[in-house]
Amino acid sequence: MEVLSRDKVAEIRRLNDQFRTTFRGGQIVLTQSVADLPDMVKAAALCEVQKFSAFTEKNDPTNEHDFLAFELCNRCFIFSIVYFDLKLEHGSPDPADPNVTRRIGTLMMAHDW
């Protein structure tokens, strides 16, 4: 397992925050249980993802801002970012390089995890 430098972690975090707050630079995927929710709940959950900023050492030990959990409408949601190569066939060779990385953000219910 590669140990990332502080600069690489900072760049991954910046790219993850940019993706999470704008949904640009990757793809958003909804699990079936989220897709089945009313449109208003899905929209509110995606807004929560965009405005989430409560990252701590406990809920973000890698300091990459690639995972978050929140409650909304009496439901527990999770959002996770995974790094793939541009063809979506393998993991990214360098998540800090947007020229070789495609971010996939998955919004799911906690029970999907």
C-alpha positions in Angstrom: 0.0 0.0 0.0 1.4 3.3 -1.1 1.8 6.0 1.6 0.7 9.3 0.1 2.6 12.5 0.7 0.7 15.4 2.4 0.7 17.3 -0.9 -1.0 14.3 -2.7 -3.6 13.9 0.1 -4.3 17.6 -0.1 -4.8 17.5 -3.8 -7.1 14.4 -3.6 -9.1 16.2 -0.9 -9.3 19.3 -3.0 -10.5 17.3 -6.0 -13.0 15.3 -3.9 -14.4 18.5 -2.4 -14.7 20.0 -5.9 -16.5 16.9 -7.2 -18.7 16.6 -4.1 -19.8 20.2 -4.1 -20.3 20.6 -7.9 -20.8 17.0 -9.1 -18.4 17.8 -11.9 -15.3 15.7 -12.8 -17.0 12.3 -12.3 -20.2 10.5 -12.1 -22.9 10.2 -9.5 -24.5 6.8 -8.9 -27.6 6.1 -6.8 -28.2 2.7 -5.4 -31.6 1.2 -6.1 -32.9 2.0 -2.6 -32.1 5.7 -3.1 -33.4 5.7 -6.7 -36.7 4.4 -5.4 -37.2 7.3 -3.0 -39.4 10.3 -3.9 -37.7 12.9 -6.1 -37.9 15.5 -3.4 -36.0 13.2 -0.9 -33.3 12.3 -3.6 -32.8 16.0 -4.4 -32.6 16.9 -0.7 -30.0 14.1 -0.1 -27.9 15.3 -3.0 -28.0 18.9 -1.6 -26.8 17.5 1.8 -23.9 15.8 0.0 -23.0 19.1 -1.6 -23.1 21.2 1.6 -21.5 18.6 3.9 -18.5 19.9 5.7 -18.5 18.1 9.1 -15.3 16.1 8.3 -13.4 15.1 11.4 -10.5 12.8 12.2 -13.0 10.2 13.4 -15.2 10.1 10.3 -12.4 11.0 7.8 -9.2 9.3 9.0 -7.5 9.5 5.5 -8.3 13.2 5.3 -9.4 12.8 1.7 -13.1 13.8 2.2 -14.1 10.6 0.2 -16.8 9.3 2.6 -19.6 10.9 4.5 -22.8 9.9 6.4 -25.8 11.9 7.3 -29.4 11.5 8.4 -32.3 13.0 6.4 -36.0 12.3 6.5 -35.5 9.6 9.2 -33.1 7.8 6.9 -29.4 7.2 7.1 -27.4 8.0 3.9 -23.9 7.4 2.9 -21.9 9.0 0.1 -18.6 7.4 -1.0 -16.1 8.4 -3.7 -14.1 5.8 -5.5 -11.2 6.5 -7.9 -11.1 4.7 -11.3 -9.1 4.9 -14.4 -10.6 6.9 -17.3 -12.1 3.7 -18.9 -13.7 2.7 -15.6 -11.9 -0.7 -15.8 -9.4 -0.4 -12.9 -8.5 1.7 -10.0 -6.9 5.0 -10.7 -3.1 5.0 -10.9 -3.0 8.4 -9.2 -6.2 9.8 -7.6 -4.4 13.2 -7.3 -4.2 13.5 -11.1 -7.6 14.3 -12.8 -6.0 13.5 -16.1 -6.0 9.8 -15.2 -8.8 9.6 -12.7 -12.6 9.4 -13.0 -14.4 9.9 -9.6 -17.5 7.8 -9.0 -19.7 9.1 -6.1 -22.3 6.7 -4.8 -25.2 7.8 -2.8 -26.7 4.9 -0.8 -28.7 4.1 2.2 -26.7 2.9 5.2 -28.3 -0.5 4.8 -26.9 -0.8 1.3 -23.4 -0.6 2.7 
